[in-house]
Structures are given as structure tokens and as C-alpha cells.
Amino acid sequence: MKHTLLLPALFLAVLLFCPAHAADSYKVVFETMDCSGNTGFATVGPDEIYKIGDDDCTDPDNPAKKLKQLLIHDGQGSYRIFTLTQDEARNVMQDVKEYMRSRKGVLDRSDSIIISH
């Protein structure tokens, strides 16, 4: 009797906690740069990223290139903005593409259900 109750309880625990935790745990890390050349790092979840667009100022290290703006959903109907170099913006896009390919691969290879909230 104990074994028949233990198996469904473990299955339920895995179903409820693991997929949601796994989906939220992946973060994209990137270097930021403002118009003055000040740098820093930021971390966001790939599902929070809205889009990458052009910024108004140029890259202080390479005046021929404009900086990029990364818009992040803040969960309240507006966005946080991070400024990046063009190379770093490409890296962020590549990270998100790889994450989405991996997530799709999990779905293609199994009967898993991904629960996001």
C-alpha cells in the first residue's frame, strides 16, 4: 500500500515542481554599455525579452556603429531598457535562439509538458 501511494506522490511532485523551475532557471547574461562608455552586466530570462532595436547614440569604442536597446517586459505593462553594443546584441539573440532550439528539442524528443506561468 505504501508503494502505491509513494509513486503517484513522487510523480506529482516532479510534474509540479521540476518543469516550472527548469523553465525559470535559464538566464541570459550580457554586458551593458551606456552612451558614455560605462559598462556593466545584466541577467534576464529569455521569455522576458521583448525586442532589440537601435539606440540614439553611437558606441564610444566604435563611433561608426550605433548602440542597441534591449527592451525587457517588467511585468507591469512597461519595459526596462538596457543599452548594448551591436556585438553583444547579436550574442543575446544567439543565446535566445539556442535556448528556444533546446526547449523545442525537449518537446520533439519526448512527451514532456512544459508549464510556464
N, C-alpha and C positions, 0 to 999 in steps of 0.2 A: 504494500500500500504506500509506503514511504517513497519508493522509487517511482511510482506512477504519478505522484504529486510533484516530485522534485524535477522531473523532466519538463513538464509544462511550465513550471515556475522559472526554470533557467531559460527556456525558450522565450518566454515573455520578457524577462529581464534583458536578454540580448536584443530582442526586437525593439524594445522601447528605448534603451539607452545607447547602444552602440551606433546605429546609423545616424542619429541626430548629433551625437558627439563627434563622429568622424567627419560629418559634413561641415561642422563649425570649426574644427580644429585647423584646417588648412588656411594659411595666411600668405599673402603676397607681401614681400618686404622690398622696399625700394628706397633709393636716395632722392631726397628733395633738393631743390636749388631755387632760391628766390632771385629776383632781378638784380640784386646787389652782389650775388655770388655766394651768399651764405648757404651752407649745406646742412642736411640732417637726414634722418631716416624715419620712415613711417611704415606701419603694418596695417593691412586691411584684408578683410575676407573677399574672395573673388566675386561673390554674389552681391557685395555692396557697391561695386564699381558700376557707375552709370555710363560714363564715356570719357574719352580723351580728346581734347581739342587744342587749338592754338591759343597761346597766351599773347599778351600785348608787347612784352619786352623780349629782348634778344639774350642769348646765352652769353654771359660775361666772358667765358673761356673761348667762345667761338662766335663772334659778332655776326657772322654770316647766317647763323641758324637762330630761329625763334625758339623760346621755351614752350613747353606744353603744359596744359592744365588737366589734371585728373580730377573728375567730379565723383564724389562718393556720397551715396544716399546716407542721410543722417538719421533716418527712421521717423522724422517729424515733418516730412514734406519739403525739405530743402536739402542743400548739399554742402559738404565740406569740400574745399578746393586745395589741392596740392599742386605745386609747380615742379616740373621735371625737365630734364634735358631730353632732347629727341631720342638719344640712345637709350636712356632709362625708360622712356615711354614705350619704346619697342620691346625692351626686356619685360616690362609689366604685361604688355599684350601677349608676349610669348608664354609667360608663366600662366596666364589665364587660359590660353589655348591648350597648353599641356594639361592643366587641371581638368578642363572640360573634356578633353580626349580621354583622360584616365577615368573620369566619372562615367563617361559613356561606355568605356570598355568594361567597367564593372557591370553595367546593365546588360551589355551584349553577351557577356560570358556567364551570366548567372540568372537565377530567378529572384534576385535581390529586389528589395523595395527601398528606395531612398526617401526618407521622410525629412522634409525641411520645414522650418517654421519661421 
